[in-house]
């Protein structure tokens, strides 16, 4: 979207009028201090712009305080618990687990979150960003009123970064004890003996995996016909086998018909894919059925903005993430697809908007090359198109699948897994899909492969270290390039 000189003049006049009315004047106003908001603020400040960041809770947002960081800290502890069982059962190490000291585990998790929080606050302070604790409400296209602070006028633009919250089941409410969402699951009291998880996307699968590792009986219900339905079907099947092997009861293609809170927990009825109605009792119901944008109290109408049918703020210009109201940009979970609602995508969006407001030449976020990771046991990681998506798009597709146990390090881990590469026949790589131990640490290479339109032969020229798990990725590309060593295609 190119702005005319008339539009620019009108914007300047509006900004000057608002400034003359009193209040604080800045270059950029960021509303929301999560990953998208604070990355925008840091980059804009580094480019010499004056920035005010309004956050009504704590900088870092859901990812730092209730999502990515605390959940991955807990999943690391869960991995250590699983390792004790593997040591005893597979390696002859006569180790036993006496108990999980919940208060100590929580204290370590909270320390990690607190140190990260202090780090972000320190970065913002050193960058010269003015952080205001309060709720912001738009009063015009370039202005907002922050509770307890006053009016702020932004010369360059306003950035909306208010994030999202968990969706709840219709007619129900979370109490933080018997019924929890992904936001409060980690902070519910104690370890439940049993959990019913509703939602088999990345968040639901991670929490099912976590609770199983910590000793709970877990039932996982997903309405789609497979887990992590946005990922490749073969990855979903492999993940399902891995979770079932760990003793997690999985019902895909199923519906939660009814549920009620009782003294001992929750009683529910699930309609399975086979059409059976099955009673499920659990100490805790964990709802992970997605997230919804947070726009209440933001005053979108005052700025001339509306949301789409799902509550997202849609950019008029995706290359700048700028809305139909010039000067108002949006990042993070407020964005609809193709944005992915992932923290690392929000960082990229924040950088893009900050550089746009600073007048730099920018490139749009390439959502097709953003990695997607599920941090369960087993993990999944992917970038690019699934096999079905590639075929639906009309590509002449060639696929290679290699078990992780085809390489020595995969045998050492002994936990299965696979590498799947989707490519054009005699052409570029379209997607890479991984499932197994530690694959979250293996996907970055494939992001570059897909993002740079590399062909299998390009990757095959690069030597992967032996013995490693990522060696399996190299082997898969060698085979597709017609140079297979341990695998013939």
C-alpha positions in Angstrom: 0.0 0.0 0.0 1.5 3.4 -1.1 0.3 6.4 0.7 -0.4 9.6 -1.2 1.0 13.0 -0.3 -2.5 14.1 0.6 -2.9 11.2 3.1 0.5 11.9 4.6 -0.4 15.6 5.1 -3.7 14.7 6.7 -2.0 12.3 9.1 0.6 14.9 10.1 -2.2 17.5 10.7 -4.1 14.9 12.9 -1.0 14.2 14.9 -0.2 17.8 15.4 -3.8 18.6 16.5 -3.7 15.7 19.0 -0.3 16.8 20.4 -1.5 20.4 20.8 -4.4 19.0 23.0 -1.8 17.9 25.6 -0.4 14.5 26.6 2.8 12.7 25.8 4.2 12.7 22.2 6.4 9.9 21.0 7.4 8.4 17.7 5.9 4.9 18.2 3.3 3.7 20.7 3.2 -0.1 21.2 0.1 -1.5 22.9 1.0 -4.8 24.5 4.3 -6.1 25.8 4.4 -9.7 24.7 6.9 -11.1 22.2 5.5 -9.1 19.3 5.2 -5.9 21.3 8.5 -5.8 23.0 10.4 -6.9 19.9 8.8 -4.0 18.0 9.8 -1.6 20.8 13.4 -2.8 21.1 14.0 -2.6 17.4 12.4 0.7 17.0 14.4 2.2 19.8 17.6 0.7 18.3 16.7 2.6 15.1 16.6 5.9 17.0 12.8 6.2 17.5 11.2 7.3 20.7 8.9 4.5 22.0 6.2 4.2 24.6 5.2 0.6 25.4 1.9 0.1 27.3 1.4 -3.2 29.1 -1.4 -3.8 31.6 0.2 -7.0 33.1 3.9 -7.8 32.8 6.2 -7.4 29.8 6.9 -10.8 28.2 3.2 -11.7 27.7 1.7 -15.1 27.7 4.8 -16.8 26.2 7.1 -15.7 29.0 4.7 -15.9 32.0 2.1 -18.6 31.2 3.2 -20.4 28.0 6.4 -21.1 26.1 8.9 -20.6 28.8 7.3 -22.1 31.9 5.8 -25.0 29.9 9.2 -25.9 28.3 10.9 -25.7 31.7 8.3 -28.2 33.0 8.7 -30.4 29.9 12.5 -30.5 30.6 11.8 -31.7 34.1 9.4 -34.3 32.6 12.2 -35.4 30.2 14.5 -36.0 33.2 11.8 -38.1 34.9 11.4 -40.2 31.7 15.2 -40.6 31.6 15.2 -42.3 35.0 12.8 -44.9 33.6 14.9 -45.4 30.5 18.0 -45.7 32.5 16.5 -48.5 34.6 14.6 -50.4 31.9 17.0 -50.1 28.9 20.5 -49.4 30.2 20.7 -51.4 33.4 21.2 -48.3 35.5 19.5 -49.2 38.8 17.8 -45.9 39.4 14.5 -45.3 40.9 12.2 -42.2 41.3 11.2 -41.6 44.9 8.9 -38.7 44.2 8.5 -35.4 42.3 9.1 -32.5 44.8 6.4 -30.3 43.3 7.4 -27.1 45.3 11.0 -27.5 44.2 10.1 -28.0 40.6 7.8 -25.0 40.6 10.5 -22.9 42.3 13.0 -23.7 39.6 10.4 -23.0 36.9 9.5 -19.7 38.4 13.1 -18.7 38.8 13.7 -19.2 35.1 10.6 -17.1 34.3 11.7 -14.4 36.7 15.2 -14.2 35.3 13.9 -13.9 31.8 11.4 -11.3 32.8 14.1 -9.2 34.5 16.2 -9.6 31.3 13.5 -8.2 29.1 12.8 -5.3 31.4 16.5 -4.5 31.5 16.7 -4.6 27.8 13.8 -2.2 27.4 15.3 0.2 30.0 18.7 0.2 28.4 17.1 0.8 25.0 15.4 3.9 26.4 11.8 2.5 25.9 9.3 4.2 28.2 7.3 1.3 29.7 3.9 2.2 31.1 1.9 -0.2 33.3 -1.7 0.3 32.3 -4.5 -0.5 29.8 -4.5 1.5 26.6 -7.5 2.6 24.7 -7.3 4.1 21.2 -8.7 7.6 20.9 -7.9 8.1 17.3 -5.7 6.7 14.5 -2.5 8.0 16.2 -3.4 8.3 19.8 -4.4 6.3 22.9 -5.2 6.9 26.5 -3.3 4.8 29.0 -4.9 4.3 32.4 -3.0 6.1 35.1 -0.8 7.8 32.6 -2.8 9.9 30.2 -3.0 10.6 26.5 -0.1 9.4 24.2 0.2 10.7 20.6 2.4 8.7 18.2 4.0 10.6 15.3 5.1 7.6 13.3 2.4 5.0 14.2 0.6 2.8 16.7 1.4 -0.9 17.0 -1.3 -3.3 18.3 0.1 -6.2 20.1 -2.4 -7.2 22.7 -2.1 -11.0 22.1 -4.6 -13.7 22.8 -6.2 -15.8 25.5 -7.4 -19.4 25.7 -10.8 -20.3 24.2 -13.1 -22.1 26.7 -15.6 -24.8 26.0 -19.1 -23.5 25.4 -21.1 -23.0 28.6 -18.2 -23.7 30.8 -15.7 -21.7 32.9 -12.2 -22.5 34.2 -11.8 -22.4 38.0 -8.0 -22.9 38.0 -8.3 -26.1 40.0 -10.6 -28.7 38.6 -11.0 -27.1 35.2 -8.0 -25.3 33.7 -6.9 -23.7 30.5 -3.4 -23.7 29.1 -2.8 -20.3 30.7 -3.4 -21.6 34.2 -2.6 -25.3 34.0 0.9 -24.9 35.2 -0.2 -22.9 38.2 -3.0 -25.2 39.4 -2.3 -26.6 42.8 -0.3 -29.9 43.0 0.0 -32.8 40.6 -3.3 -34.5 39.6 -3.5 -38.2 39.5 -5.5 -38.1 36.3 -6.2 -35.5 33.5 -8.6 -35.3 30.7 -7.1 -33.0 28.0 -9.5 -31.7 25.4 -7.7 -30.5 22.2 -5.0 -32.4 20.3 -3.1 -29.5 18.8 0.4 -28.6 19.8 -0.6 -27.2 23.2 -2.9 -30.1 24.2 -0.3 -32.7 23.1 2.4 -31.0 25.1 0.3 -30.9 28.3 -0.8 -34.5 27.8 2.8 -35.5 27.5 3.9 -33.5 30.5 1.3 -34.9 32.8 2.0 -38.4 31.7 5.7 -38.0 32.4 4.9 -36.7 35.9 2.8 -39.8 36.7 -0.8 -38.9 35.7 -3.2 -41.1 33.9 -4.0 -39.1 30.7 -6.9 -39.1 28.2 -6.5 -36.9 25.2 -9.5 -36.0 23.1 -9.3 -34.3 19.7 -12.2 -33.5 17.4 -10.2 -33.7 14.2 -9.5 -37.2 12.8 -5.8 -37.0 13.9 -3.5 -35.2 16.3 -1.7 -32.0 15.4 -4.0 -31.8 12.3 -2.0 -28.9 10.7 1.0 -31.2 10.4 1.8 -33.9 7.9 -0.4 -37.0 8.3 2.6 -39.3 8.6 4.0 -37.3 11.4 0.6 -37.4 13.1 0.4 -41.1 12.9 3.9 -41.5 14.3 3.2 -39.1 17.1 0.0 -41.0 18.0 2.0 -44.3 18.2 4.5 -42.6 20.5 1.9 -41.2 22.8 0.0 -44.5 23.0 3.2 -46.4 23.7 3.7 -44.1 26.7 0.2 -45.1 28.0 -1.7 -42.0 27.0 -5.3 -42.8 25.9 -6.0 -40.9 22.7 -9.4 -40.4 21.2 -9.2 -38.7 17.8 -12.3 -37.8 15.8 -14.1 -37.6 19.1 -16.3 -35.0 20.9 -16.7 -34.0 24.5 -20.5 -34.3 24.8 -20.9 -33.2 28.4 -19.0 -32.6 31.6 -19.5 -31.6 35.2 -17.3 -30.7 38.1 -17.7 -33.1 41.1 -16.0 -33.3 44.5 -13.3 -35.7 43.2 -12.7 -33.8 40.0 -14.5 -34.0 36.7 -16.9 -36.4 35.1 -17.3 -36.3 31.3 -18.9 -38.2 28.4 -16.9 -38.5 25.2 -18.4 -39.6 21.8 -15.6 -41.6 20.1 -14.9 -41.8 16.4 -16.6 -45.2 16.5 -19.9 -43.6 17.7 -19.6 -44.9 21.3 -20.4 -42.8 24.3 -17.6 -43.3 26.8 -17.6 -42.0 30.4 -14.3 -40.5 31.5 -13.5 -39.5 35.1 -10.4 -37.4 35.9 -9.1 -35.2 38.7 -8.6 -32.3 36.3 -10.0 -31.2 32.9 -7.5 -29.3 30.8 -9.0 -27.3 27.9 -6.7 -26.7 25.0 -9.1 -25.9 22.1 -7.3 -22.9 20.7 -6.9 -19.2 21.5 -8.8 -16.0 20.6 -7.5 -12.5 20.1 -7.8 -10.0 22.9 -9.3 -6.7 21.7 -11.8 -5.8 24.5 -11.2 -2.3 25.8 -8.8 -1.5 23.0 -11.2 1.1 21.4 -10.8 -0.1 17.8 -13.9 1.7 16.7 -12.5 5.1 17.8 -9.6 4.5 15.4 -11.8 3.3 12.6 -10.9 -0.4 12.9 -13.1 -3.5 12.9 -12.2 -7.2 13.4 -12.9 -10.2 11.3 -15.4 -12.9 12.2 -12.9 -14.5 14.6 -11.8 -11.3 16.3 -8.5 -10.7 14.4 -7.3 -7.4 13.2 -6.6 -7.9 9.5 -3.8 -6.0 7.8 -4.7 -4.1 4.6 -1.0 -4.4 3.6 0.7 -7.7 4.7 4.1 -6.5 3.5 4.0 -3.7 6.2 1.5 -5.4 8.6 -0.4 -2.1 8.3 -4.2 -1.9 8.8 -6.7 -0.1 6.6 -6.1 2.9 8.9 -2.7 4.2 7.9 -0.2 4.4 10.7 -1.8 1.5 12.7 0.1 -1.7 12.5 -0.6 -5.1 14.1 1.7 -8.0 15.2 1.4 -11.3 17.1 -1.8 -13.2 17.9 -4.1 -10.4 16.8 -3.2 -11.3 13.2 -5.2 -13.9 11.3 -3.7 -16.7 9.2 -1.3 -16.9 7.5 0.3 -15.6 10.7 0.9 -18.6 12.9 0.4 -17.4 16.5 3.9 -18.4 17.4 6.3 -16.4 19.5 9.2 -16.6 17.0 6.8 -15.4 14.2 5.9 -12.5 16.5 9.6 -11.5 16.8 9.9 -11.4 13.0 6.7 -9.3 12.8 7.9 -6.9 15.4 11.2 -6.4 13.5 9.3 -5.8 10.3 7.0 -3.2 11.7 9.7 -1.4 13.6 11.8 -1.1 10.5 8.8 0.0 8.5 8.1 2.8 10.9 11.7 3.8 10.8 11.5 4.2 7.0 13.7 1.2 6.1 13.2 -1.0 3.1 11.7 -4.2 4.4 10.7 -7.7 3.2 7.4 -9.3 4.3 7.4 -12.2 6.8 7.6 -15.5 4.9 5.2 -17.5 6.9 5.8 -20.6 4.7 9.3 -20.9 6.2 8.4 -20.4 9.9 9.2 -23.6 11.8 6.4 -25.3 13.7 7.3 -27.3 16.8 5.5 -29.5 19.3 7.6 -30.1 22.5 6.0 -33.3 23.6 7.6 -36.7 23.9 8.1 -37.5 21.1 8.6 -34.1 19.6 7.5 -32.9 16.2 9.1 -30.2 14.1 8.3 -29.0 10.5 8.7 -26.3 8.0 7.1 -25.8 4.6 4.3 -27.8 2.9 3.0 -31.2 4.0 2.8 -33.9 1.4 -1.0 -33.3 1.0 -0.6 -29.6 0.7 2.1 -29.9 -1.9 0.0 -32.3 -4.0 -3.1 -30.1 -3.6 -1.0 -27.1 -4.9 -0.3 -29.0 -8.1 3.3 -29.9 -7.5 4.8 -33.1 -9.0 5.9 -34.4 -5.7 8.7 -36.9 -4.7 8.9 -37.9 -1.0 11.5 -39.7 1.1 10.9 -41.0 4.6 13.8 -42.2 6.7 13.5 -43.7 10.2 15.7 -42.0 12.8 16.8 -45.6 13.8 18.4 -45.8 10.3 21.3 -43.9 11.8 23.4 -45.0 14.8 22.5 -42.1 17.1 18.8 -42.9 16.5 19.5 -46.5 17.7 21.3 -45.1 20.8 18.2 -43.0 21.7 15.9 -46.0 20.9 12.8 -43.9 20.8 11.9 -44.2 17.1 11.1 -41.1 15.0 11.4 -40.2 11.3 12.6 -37.6 8.8 10.2 -36.9 5.9 11.3 -34.7 3.0 8.7 -33.4 0.4 10.3 -32.1 -2.8 9.4 -31.3 -6.4 10.5 -34.0 -8.8 13.9 -32.8 -10.0 13.2 -29.5 -8.2 13.3 -27.7 -4.9 12.5 -28.9 -1.4 8.9 -28.0 -0.4 8.8 -29.2 3.2 10.6 -31.1 5.9 8.9 -33.0 8.7 10.5 -34.5 11.8 9.2 -36.5 14.7 11.3 -38.0 17.5 13.6 -37.0 20.3 15.2 -33.5 20.2 13.9 -32.7 16.7 13.0 -29.2 17.9 16.8 -28.6 17.8 17.1 -30.1 14.3 14.7 -28.0 12.3 16.6 -24.8 11.8 18.7 -26.2 8.9 15.6 -27.2 7.1 14.2 -23.7 7.5 17.1 -22.5 5.4 16.7 -25.3 2.9 13.0 -24.5 2.3 13.5 -20.7 2.6 16.3 -20.6 0.1 14.6 -22.9 -2.4 17.4 -25.4 -2.2 17.2 -28.7 -4.1 18.1 -32.1 -2.4 21.4 -32.1 -4.3 22.4 -28.7 -2.8 22.0 -30.1 0.7 23.6 -33.4 -0.2 26.9 -31.6 -0.8 27.1 -30.5 2.9 28.5 -33.0 5.4 26.5 -33.8 8.5 28.4 -34.8 11.7 28.4 -38.5 12.6 27.0 -39.9 14.8 24.1 -37.5 15.4 20.4 -37.5 15.0 20.6 -34.7 12.4 22.7 -37.0 10.3 19.3 -38.6 9.4 18.3 -35.4 7.8 21.4 -35.4 5.7 20.9 -39.0 4.7 17.3 -38.3 3.6 18.6 -35.6 1.2 21.5 -37.8 0.0 19.0 -40.4 -1.1 16.7 -37.9 -2.9 19.8 -36.6 -4.7 20.5 -40.1 -5.9 23.6 -40.5 -3.7 22.1 -42.7 -1.0 24.6 -44.3 1.4 22.7 -46.1 4.1 19.3 -45.9 2.3 18.3 -46.6 -1.2 15.3 -44.9 -2.8 
